[in-house]
């Protein structure tokens, strides 16, 4: 499966798409309210078939005429989303994982609706036109679409810009890498990646780079009167800065992942406990976006035939001497950045030593010994 994302031209006719997304948000909230009432009375949650039958009945009532704004496929997709969310919620409860059930969403913050089958939409690549519910919309096409189209999703962002996401059954062409090089990476705060071979990657911290402009925009927003046009302009200015930060980080992750896949045949990384790291280091972890990078790395690796191996998070990579295998529990203290092995006398940089151990563990080579 492959996804293509194109931006729609700005036009007054996009207001119709806005109304359709708003209608999807109203349907979503109505279904959540129905779930809550049903669970309170019977102690069960509704399945998607029951929800779909209910929506078919009530759309004939004038009060719920907004359901007709979007096609039946989009309505079915909303019930599918809710059903998946409740199944995940109850499965997490069984596994004793803390989570919350699906919640109401502000209609203006609801983002998309999806059309699955080839009904209600038509794609014309020759004129870069997408027809949705009888209305034509032009989009910026940066590349040709390959494969059979499976779903079409209309999305809007916080700035009000519209995008079309087209999912096809095309497969990426796999480029086999022949370098044979292997590397282990340790994630860090000062260095984004510490490599076992010394080719480290410095943390870009795009949010910190744009923090001055973001603070100024937040301060400007706080001075505006609620409901005024100037406040709306200030909100859009702040959203524009956040989108710029996201785009910079996203671009960095993709370029880095591609560079690593071209250079190495096997990449060993650590399976991170991101929630624990966020509690310790706050928004800096969100700025680095390790989880997003790992997902992108795996995606790029699948195209290049590169093996990405995740090492168990409980493996004491920083505490074990990569020379002799001695385990030094004193290195648990994160303030210890350099240490000397009391058994063999080898001097270690904490992160470099961890990267070497991650590589060896990922390749199946266990430490020589792990003695206290």
C-alpha positions as a Markdown table, in Angstrom:
| # | Residue | x | y | z |
|---|---|---|---|---|
| 1 | Unk | 0.0 | 0.0 | 0.0 |
| 2 | Unk | 1.2 | 3.5 | -0.9 |
| 3 | Unk | -0.2 | 6.9 | 0.1 |
| 4 | Unk | 0.0 | 10.0 | -2.1 |
| 5 | Unk | -0.8 | 13.4 | -0.5 |
| 6 | Unk | -1.6 | 16.5 | -2.6 |
| 7 | Unk | -2.7 | 19.9 | -1.6 |
| 8 | Unk | -6.0 | 21.3 | -3.1 |
| 9 | Unk | -6.0 | 24.7 | -4.8 |
| 10 | Unk | -7.5 | 27.4 | -2.6 |
| 11 | Unk | -11.0 | 28.2 | -3.8 |
| 12 | Unk | -14.4 | 29.3 | -2.6 |
| 13 | Unk | -15.8 | 25.9 | -3.5 |
| 14 | Unk | -13.6 | 24.4 | -0.7 |
| 15 | Unk | -16.2 | 25.7 | 1.7 |
| 16 | Unk | -18.4 | 22.8 | 0.6 |
| 17 | Unk | -15.7 | 20.4 | 1.8 |
| 18 | Unk | -15.5 | 22.3 | 5.1 |
| 19 | Unk | -19.2 | 21.8 | 5.6 |
| 20 | Unk | -18.8 | 18.1 | 4.8 |
| 21 | Unk | -16.0 | 17.7 | 7.3 |
| 22 | Unk | -18.1 | 19.6 | 9.9 |
| 23 | Unk | -21.0 | 17.2 | 9.2 |
| 24 | Unk | -18.6 | 14.2 | 9.7 |
| 25 | Unk | -17.6 | 15.8 | 13.1 |
| 26 | Unk | -21.3 | 16.1 | 14.1 |
| 27 | Unk | -21.9 | 12.4 | 13.1 |
| 28 | Unk | -18.9 | 11.3 | 15.2 |
| 29 | Unk | -20.1 | 13.2 | 18.3 |
| 30 | Unk | -23.6 | 11.8 | 17.9 |
| 31 | Unk | -22.3 | 8.3 | 17.7 |
| 32 | Unk | -20.1 | 8.8 | 20.8 |
| 33 | Unk | -23.1 | 10.2 | 22.8 |
| 34 | Unk | -25.1 | 7.2 | 21.7 |
| 35 | Unk | -22.3 | 4.8 | 22.8 |
| 36 | Unk | -22.2 | 6.5 | 26.2 |
| 37 | Unk | -25.9 | 6.3 | 26.8 |
| 38 | Unk | -26.1 | 2.7 | 25.6 |
| 39 | Unk | -23.2 | 1.6 | 27.8 |
| 40 | Unk | -24.6 | 3.4 | 30.9 |
| 41 | Unk | -27.9 | 1.4 | 30.5 |
| 42 | Unk | -26.8 | -2.0 | 29.2 |
| 43 | Unk | -23.1 | -2.2 | 30.1 |
| 44 | Unk | -22.1 | -2.9 | 26.5 |
| 45 | Unk | -20.9 | -0.9 | 23.5 |
| 46 | Unk | -22.6 | -0.7 | 20.2 |
| 47 | Unk | -21.1 | -2.4 | 17.2 |
| 48 | Unk | -20.7 | -0.6 | 13.9 |
| 49 | Unk | -23.6 | -2.4 | 12.2 |
| 50 | Unk | -26.0 | -1.1 | 14.9 |
| 51 | Unk | -24.6 | 2.4 | 14.5 |
| 52 | Unk | -25.0 | 2.3 | 10.7 |
| 53 | Unk | -28.6 | 1.1 | 10.9 |
| 54 | Unk | -29.4 | 3.9 | 13.4 |
| 55 | Unk | -27.9 | 6.6 | 11.2 |
| 56 | Unk | -29.8 | 5.4 | 8.2 |
| 57 | Unk | -33.1 | 5.8 | 10.1 |
| 58 | Unk | -32.4 | 9.2 | 11.6 |
| 59 | Unk | -31.1 | 10.9 | 8.5 |
| 60 | Unk | -34.7 | 11.3 | 7.3 |
| 61 | Unk | -35.4 | 13.5 | 10.3 |
| 62 | Unk | -34.9 | 17.2 | 9.5 |
| 63 | Unk | -32.9 | 17.7 | 12.7 |
| 64 | Unk | -30.3 | 15.2 | 11.4 |
| 65 | Unk | -30.3 | 16.3 | 7.8 |
| 66 | Unk | -26.5 | 17.1 | 8.0 |
| 67 | Unk | -25.9 | 13.3 | 7.6 |
| 68 | Unk | -26.8 | 13.7 | 4.0 |
| 69 | Unk | -24.0 | 16.2 | 3.4 |
| 70 | Unk | -21.5 | 13.3 | 3.0 |
| 71 | Unk | -21.9 | 10.0 | 1.2 |
| 72 | Unk | -22.9 | 6.7 | 2.9 |
| 73 | Unk | -19.3 | 5.5 | 2.5 |
| 74 | Unk | -17.9 | 8.3 | 4.6 |
| 75 | Unk | -20.6 | 7.6 | 7.3 |
| 76 | Unk | -19.6 | 4.0 | 7.3 |
| 77 | Unk | -15.9 | 4.9 | 7.7 |
| 78 | Unk | -16.8 | 7.1 | 10.8 |
| 79 | Unk | -18.6 | 4.1 | 12.4 |
| 80 | Unk | -15.5 | 2.0 | 11.6 |
| 81 | Unk | -13.2 | 4.5 | 13.3 |
| 82 | Unk | -15.3 | 4.5 | 16.4 |
| 83 | Unk | -15.6 | 0.7 | 16.5 |
| 84 | Unk | -11.9 | 0.3 | 16.2 |
| 85 | Unk | -11.3 | 2.9 | 18.9 |
| 86 | Unk | -13.7 | 1.1 | 21.4 |
| 87 | Unk | -12.2 | -2.3 | 20.6 |
| 88 | Unk | -8.7 | -0.9 | 21.4 |
| 89 | Unk | -10.0 | 0.7 | 24.6 |
| 90 | Unk | -11.6 | -2.6 | 25.9 |
| 91 | Unk | -8.6 | -4.7 | 24.9 |
| 92 | Unk | -6.3 | -2.2 | 26.8 |
| 93 | Unk | -8.5 | -2.6 | 29.9 |
| 94 | Unk | -8.1 | -6.4 | 29.7 |
| 95 | Unk | -4.3 | -5.9 | 29.5 |
| 96 | Unk | -4.5 | -3.4 | 32.4 |
| 97 | Unk | -3.1 | -0.6 | 30.2 |
| 98 | Unk | -4.2 | 2.9 | 31.3 |
| 99 | Unk | -6.2 | 4.6 | 28.6 |
| 100 | Unk | -9.5 | 6.6 | 28.1 |
| 101 | Unk | -12.4 | 5.8 | 25.8 |
| 102 | Unk | -13.1 | 7.8 | 22.6 |
| 103 | Unk | -14.1 | 11.3 | 23.4 |
| 104 | Unk | -16.1 | 14.1 | 21.9 |
| 105 | Unk | -14.3 | 16.3 | 19.4 |
| 106 | Unk | -14.9 | 20.0 | 18.6 |
| 107 | Unk | -16.4 | 20.1 | 15.2 |
| 108 | Unk | -14.0 | 22.7 | 13.9 |
| 109 | Unk | -11.1 | 20.5 | 15.0 |
| 110 | Unk | -12.4 | 17.4 | 13.2 |
| 111 | Unk | -10.1 | 16.8 | 10.4 |
| 112 | Unk | -11.2 | 14.4 | 7.7 |
| 113 | Unk | -13.6 | 12.0 | 6.0 |
| 114 | Unk | -12.8 | 9.0 | 3.8 |
| 115 | Unk | -14.5 | 7.5 | 0.7 |
| 116 | Unk | -13.6 | 3.9 | 0.2 |
| 117 | Unk | -15.2 | 2.6 | -3.0 |
| 118 | Unk | -15.2 | 4.3 | -6.3 |
| 119 | Unk | -18.5 | 6.0 | -5.8 |
| 120 | Unk | -18.9 | 9.6 | -4.8 |
| 121 | Unk | -15.5 | 10.5 | -6.2 |
| 122 | Unk | -13.7 | 10.5 | -9.6 |
| 123 | Unk | -10.0 | 11.2 | -10.2 |
| 124 | Unk | -8.8 | 12.8 | -13.5 |
| 125 | Unk | -4.9 | 12.8 | -13.5 |
| 126 | Unk | -4.8 | 14.6 | -16.9 |
| 127 | Unk | -6.3 | 17.8 | -15.5 |
| 128 | Unk | -5.3 | 17.2 | -11.9 |
| 129 | Unk | -9.0 | 17.2 | -10.9 |
| 130 | Unk | -10.8 | 15.4 | -8.1 |
| 131 | Unk | -14.6 | 15.2 | -8.2 |
| 132 | Unk | -16.2 | 14.7 | -4.8 |
| 133 | Unk | -20.0 | 14.5 | -4.4 |
| 134 | Unk | -20.6 | 16.2 | -7.7 |
| 135 | Unk | -18.0 | 19.1 | -7.2 |
| 136 | Unk | -14.7 | 19.4 | -9.0 |
| 137 | Unk | -11.5 | 20.4 | -7.1 |
| 138 | Unk | -8.1 | 20.9 | -8.5 |
| 139 | Unk | -4.9 | 19.8 | -6.7 |
| 140 | Unk | -1.2 | 20.2 | -7.0 |
| 141 | Unk | 0.2 | 16.9 | -8.4 |
| 142 | Unk | 3.9 | 16.6 | -7.6 |
| 143 | Unk | 4.2 | 13.0 | -8.9 |
| 144 | Unk | 2.3 | 10.4 | -10.9 |
| 145 | Unk | -0.1 | 8.0 | -9.1 |
| 146 | Unk | 0.7 | 4.3 | -9.5 |
| 147 | Unk | -1.5 | 1.4 | -8.7 |
| 148 | Unk | -5.2 | 0.9 | -8.1 |
| 149 | Unk | -6.8 | 3.6 | -5.9 |
| 150 | Unk | -8.3 | 2.0 | -2.8 |
| 151 | Unk | -9.4 | 5.0 | -0.7 |
| 152 | Unk | -9.6 | 8.8 | -1.0 |
| 153 | Unk | -9.5 | 11.0 | 2.1 |
| 154 | Unk | -10.2 | 14.7 | 2.3 |
| 155 | Unk | -8.2 | 16.4 | 5.1 |
| 156 | Unk | -7.9 | 19.9 | 6.4 |
| 157 | Unk | -5.2 | 21.3 | 8.7 |
| 158 | Unk | -5.3 | 23.9 | 11.4 |
| 159 | Unk | -4.8 | 26.6 | 8.8 |
| 160 | Unk | -7.8 | 25.6 | 6.9 |
| 161 | Unk | -5.8 | 24.2 | 3.9 |
| 162 | Unk | -7.3 | 21.2 | 2.2 |
| 163 | Unk | -5.5 | 18.0 | 1.1 |
| 164 | Unk | -6.4 | 14.8 | -0.6 |
| 165 | Unk | -4.8 | 11.6 | 0.5 |
| 166 | Unk | -5.0 | 8.8 | -2.1 |
| 167 | Unk | -4.1 | 5.2 | -1.0 |
| 168 | Unk | -3.2 | 2.7 | -3.7 |
| 169 | Unk | -2.2 | -0.9 | -3.8 |
| 170 | Unk | 1.2 | 0.0 | -5.4 |
| 171 | Unk | 4.4 | -1.4 | -3.8 |
| 172 | Unk | 7.6 | 0.5 | -3.5 |
| 173 | Unk | 10.5 | -0.7 | -5.6 |
| 174 | Unk | 13.0 | -2.3 | -3.4 |
| 175 | Unk | 16.6 | -1.2 | -3.9 |
| 176 | Unk | 19.0 | -3.7 | -2.4 |
| 177 | Unk | 21.9 | -2.2 | -0.6 |
| 178 | Unk | 25.3 | -3.8 | -1.1 |
| 179 | Unk | 27.5 | -2.0 | 1.4 |
| 180 | Unk | 27.4 | -4.8 | 4.0 |
| 181 | Unk | 28.1 | -2.2 | 6.8 |
| 182 | Unk | 26.3 | -2.6 | 10.2 |
| 183 | Unk | 25.8 | 0.1 | 12.8 |
| 184 | Unk | 24.2 | 0.5 | 16.3 |
| 185 | Unk | 22.6 | 3.7 | 17.4 |
| 186 | Unk | 21.9 | 5.1 | 20.8 |
| 187 | Unk | 19.3 | 7.9 | 21.0 |
| 188 | Unk | 20.2 | 10.9 | 23.1 |
| 189 | Unk | 19.3 | 14.5 | 23.9 |
| 190 | Unk | 22.4 | 16.4 | 23.0 |
| 191 | Unk | 23.1 | 14.1 | 20.1 |
| 192 | Unk | 20.1 | 12.8 | 18.1 |
| 193 | Unk | 22.0 | 9.5 | 17.3 |
| 194 | Unk | 25.3 | 8.3 | 18.7 |
| 195 | Unk | 26.7 | 5.7 | 16.3 |
| 196 | Unk | 28.9 | 2.7 | 17.1 |
| 197 | Unk | 31.2 | 3.7 | 14.2 |
| 198 | Unk | 31.6 | 7.3 | 15.4 |
| 199 | Unk | 29.4 | 9.0 | 12.7 |
| 200 | Unk | 27.1 | 10.8 | 15.1 |
| 201 | Unk | 24.0 | 12.9 | 14.2 |
| 202 | Unk | 23.5 | 16.1 | 16.2 |
| 203 | Unk | 20.0 | 17.0 | 17.5 |
| 204 | Unk | 18.4 | 19.7 | 15.3 |
| 205 | Unk | 15.7 | 20.8 | 17.9 |
| 206 | Unk | 13.5 | 22.7 | 15.4 |
| 207 | Unk | 11.0 | 23.7 | 18.1 |
| 208 | Unk | 13.8 | 25.3 | 20.1 |
| 209 | Unk | 15.0 | 27.1 | 17.0 |
| 210 | Unk | 11.5 | 28.6 | 16.4 |
| 211 | Unk | 10.7 | 29.1 | 20.1 |
| 212 | Unk | 11.3 | 32.9 | 20.0 |
| 213 | Unk | 8.8 | 33.4 | 17.2 |
| 214 | Unk | 6.3 | 31.0 | 18.8 |
| 215 | Unk | 6.5 | 32.9 | 22.1 |
| 216 | Unk | 6.0 | 36.2 | 20.4 |
| 217 | Unk | 3.0 | 34.8 | 18.5 |
| 218 | Unk | 1.5 | 33.3 | 21.7 |
| 219 | Unk | 1.9 | 36.7 | 23.4 |
| 220 | Unk | 0.3 | 38.5 | 20.5 |
| 221 | Unk | -2.6 | 36.0 | 20.6 |
| 222 | Unk | -3.2 | 36.6 | 24.3 |
| 223 | Unk | -3.8 | 40.3 | 23.7 |
| 224 | Unk | -6.5 | 39.8 | 21.1 |
| 225 | Unk | -10.2 | 40.0 | 21.9 |
| 226 | Unk | -12.0 | 36.7 | 21.7 |
| 227 | Unk | -14.2 | 36.3 | 18.6 |
| 228 | Unk | -12.5 | 39.2 | 16.8 |
| 229 | Unk | -10.9 | 39.0 | 13.3 |
| 230 | Unk | -7.5 | 40.0 | 14.7 |
| 231 | Unk | -7.6 | 37.0 | 17.1 |
| 232 | Unk | -8.4 | 34.7 | 14.2 |
| 233 | Unk | -5.4 | 36.1 | 12.3 |
| 234 | Unk | -3.2 | 35.6 | 15.4 |
| 235 | Unk | -4.4 | 32.0 | 15.7 |
| 236 | Unk | -3.5 | 31.3 | 12.0 |
| 237 | Unk | -0.1 | 32.9 | 12.5 |
| 238 | Unk | 0.7 | 30.7 | 15.4 |
| 239 | Unk | -0.6 | 27.6 | 13.6 |
| 240 | Unk | 1.6 | 28.5 | 10.6 |
| 241 | Unk | 4.7 | 28.5 | 12.9 |
| 242 | Unk | 3.8 | 25.1 | 14.3 |
| 243 | Unk | 3.3 | 23.7 | 10.8 |
| 244 | Unk | 6.7 | 25.1 | 9.8 |
| 245 | Unk | 8.3 | 23.4 | 12.7 |
| 246 | Unk | 6.6 | 20.1 | 11.9 |
| 247 | Unk | 7.6 | 20.3 | 8.2 |
| 248 | Unk | 11.3 | 21.0 | 9.1 |
| 249 | Unk | 11.4 | 18.0 | 11.5 |
| 250 | Unk | 9.6 | 15.7 | 9.0 |
| 251 | Unk | 12.0 | 16.7 | 6.2 |
| 252 | Unk | 15.0 | 16.1 | 8.5 |
| 253 | Unk | 13.7 | 12.6 | 9.5 |
| 254 | Unk | 13.1 | 11.5 | 5.9 |
| 255 | Unk | 16.4 | 12.7 | 4.6 |
| 256 | Unk | 18.3 | 11.2 | 7.5 |
| 257 | Unk | 16.5 | 7.8 | 7.2 |
| 258 | Unk | 17.3 | 7.7 | 3.5 |
| 259 | Unk | 20.9 | 8.6 | 4.1 |
| 260 | Unk | 21.3 | 5.8 | 6.7 |
| 261 | Unk | 19.6 | 3.2 | 4.4 |
| 262 | Unk | 22.0 | 4.1 | 1.6 |
| 263 | Unk | 25.0 | 3.7 | 3.9 |
| 264 | Unk | 24.2 | 0.6 | 6.0 |
| 265 | Unk | 22.8 | -2.8 | 5.5 |
| 266 | Unk | 21.8 | -3.5 | 9.1 |
| 267 | Unk | 20.8 | -0.9 | 11.7 |
| 268 | Unk | 20.3 | -1.8 | 15.3 |
| 269 | Unk | 18.4 | 0.7 | 17.5 |
| 270 | Unk | 16.9 | 0.7 | 21.0 |
| 271 | Unk | 13.3 | 0.1 | 21.7 |
| 272 | Unk | 12.5 | 3.3 | 23.7 |
| 273 | Unk | 10.2 | 3.9 | 26.6 |
| 274 | Unk | 9.0 | 7.3 | 25.3 |
| 275 | Unk | 6.3 | 7.9 | 27.9 |
| 276 | Unk | 9.0 | 7.5 | 30.7 |
| 277 | Unk | 11.4 | 9.8 | 28.8 |
| 278 | Unk | 8.7 | 12.4 | 28.4 |
| 279 | Unk | 8.0 | 12.4 | 32.2 |
| 280 | Unk | 11.8 | 13.0 | 32.7 |
| 281 | Unk | 12.6 | 15.5 | 29.9 |
| 282 | Unk | 9.2 | 17.0 | 28.9 |
| 283 | Unk | 8.8 | 18.7 | 25.5 |
| 284 | Unk | 12.4 | 18.1 | 24.4 |
| 285 | Unk | 11.4 | 14.5 | 23.7 |
| 286 | Unk | 8.5 | 15.8 | 21.6 |
| 287 | Unk | 10.8 | 18.1 | 19.8 |
| 288 | Unk | 13.2 | 15.2 | 18.8 |
| 289 | Unk | 10.2 | 12.9 | 17.9 |
| 290 | Unk | 12.1 | 9.7 | 18.2 |
| 291 | Unk | 9.0 | 7.5 | 17.6 |
| 292 | Unk | 8.2 | 9.3 | 14.4 |
| 293 | Unk | 11.8 | 8.9 | 13.2 |
| 294 | Unk | 11.8 | 5.1 | 13.9 |
| 295 | Unk | 8.5 | 4.7 | 11.9 |
| 296 | Unk | 10.0 | 6.6 | 9.0 |
| 297 | Unk | 13.3 | 4.6 | 9.2 |
| 298 | Unk | 11.4 | 1.3 | 9.1 |
| 299 | Unk | 9.4 | 2.6 | 6.0 |
| 300 | Unk | 12.6 | 3.7 | 4.2 |
| 301 | Unk | 14.3 | 0.4 | 5.2 |
| 302 | Unk | 11.6 | -1.6 | 3.6 |
| 303 | Unk | 12.3 | 0.1 | 0.3 |
| 304 | Unk | 16.0 | -0.4 | 0.4 |
| 305 | Unk | 16.0 | -3.9 | 1.8 |
| 306 | Unk | 17.8 | -2.8 | 5.0 |
| 307 | Unk | 17.3 | -4.7 | 8.3 |
| 308 | Unk | 16.2 | -2.6 | 11.3 |
| 309 | Unk | 16.6 | -4.5 | 14.5 |
| 310 | Unk | 15.1 | -3.2 | 17.8 |
| 311 | Unk | 16.9 | -4.2 | 20.9 |
| 312 | Unk | 15.0 | -4.8 | 24.1 |
| 313 | Unk | 14.6 | -1.6 | 26.2 |
| 314 | Unk | 15.6 | -3.5 | 29.4 |
| 315 | Unk | 19.0 | -4.4 | 28.0 |
| 316 | Unk | 21.6 | -2.5 | 30.1 |
| 317 | Unk | 23.5 | -1.2 | 27.1 |
| 318 | Unk | 25.1 | 1.8 | 29.0 |
| 319 | Unk | 26.3 | -0.3 | 32.0 |
| 320 | Unk | 28.1 | -3.1 | 30.2 |
| 321 | Unk | 31.7 | -2.7 | 29.2 |
| 322 | Unk | 31.9 | -3.6 | 25.5 |
| 323 | Unk | 35.5 | -4.7 | 25.9 |
| 324 | Unk | 35.2 | -7.3 | 28.7 |
| 325 | Unk | 31.4 | -7.6 | 29.4 |
| 326 | Unk | 31.6 | -6.3 | 33.0 |
| 327 | Unk | 28.3 | -4.7 | 34.3 |
| 328 | Unk | 28.8 | -1.5 | 36.2 |
| 329 | Unk | 25.6 | -0.6 | 38.1 |
| 330 | Unk | 27.0 | 2.8 | 39.1 |
| 331 | Unk | 26.5 | 3.9 | 35.5 |
| 332 | Unk | 22.7 | 3.8 | 36.1 |
| 333 | Unk | 23.1 | 7.4 | 37.2 |
| 334 | Unk | 22.4 | 9.5 | 34.0 |
| 335 | Unk | 24.8 | 12.2 | 35.1 |
| 336 | Unk | 27.7 | 9.7 | 34.6 |
| 337 | Unk | 28.7 | 10.5 | 31.0 |
| 338 | Unk | 32.1 | 8.9 | 31.0 |
| 339 | Unk | 33.4 | 5.9 | 33.1 |
| 340 | Unk | 36.3 | 3.6 | 33.4 |
| 341 | Unk | 35.8 | -0.2 | 33.6 |
| 342 | Unk | 37.1 | -1.4 | 37.0 |
| 343 | Unk | 37.9 | -4.8 | 35.6 |
| 344 | Unk | 39.8 | -4.1 | 32.3 |
| 345 | Unk | 40.5 | -0.4 | 32.7 |
| 346 | Unk | 38.9 | 0.6 | 29.4 |
| 347 | Unk | 37.6 | 4.2 | 29.2 |
| 348 | Unk | 34.1 | 4.6 | 27.9 |
| 349 | Unk | 31.9 | 7.4 | 26.6 |
| 350 | Unk | 28.5 | 6.4 | 27.9 |
| 351 | Unk | 26.5 | 6.8 | 24.7 |
| 352 | Unk | 29.3 | 5.4 | 22.4 |
| 353 | Unk | 29.6 | 2.3 | 24.6 |
| 354 | Unk | 25.8 | 1.9 | 24.6 |
| 355 | Unk | 25.7 | 2.1 | 20.7 |
| 356 | Unk | 28.4 | -0.6 | 20.4 |
| 357 | Unk | 26.6 | -2.9 | 22.8 |
| 358 | Unk | 23.3 | -2.3 | 21.0 |
| 359 | Unk | 24.9 | -3.4 | 17.7 |
| 360 | Unk | 26.4 | -6.5 | 19.2 |
| 361 | Unk | 23.2 | -7.5 | 21.0 |
| 362 | Unk | 21.1 | -6.8 | 17.9 |
| 363 | Unk | 23.4 | -9.1 | 15.8 |
| 364 | Unk | 23.0 | -11.9 | 18.4 |
| 365 | Unk | 26.4 | -11.5 | 20.2 |
| 366 | Unk | 25.8 | -11.5 | 23.9 |
| 367 | Unk | 28.2 | -9.8 | 26.4 |
| 368 | Unk | 31.1 | -12.0 | 27.5 |
| 369 | Unk | 29.9 | -11.8 | 31.1 |
| 370 | Unk | 27.6 | -9.7 | 33.2 |
| 371 | Unk | 29.0 | -9.6 | 36.7 |
| 372 | Unk | 28.4 | -7.0 | 39.3 |
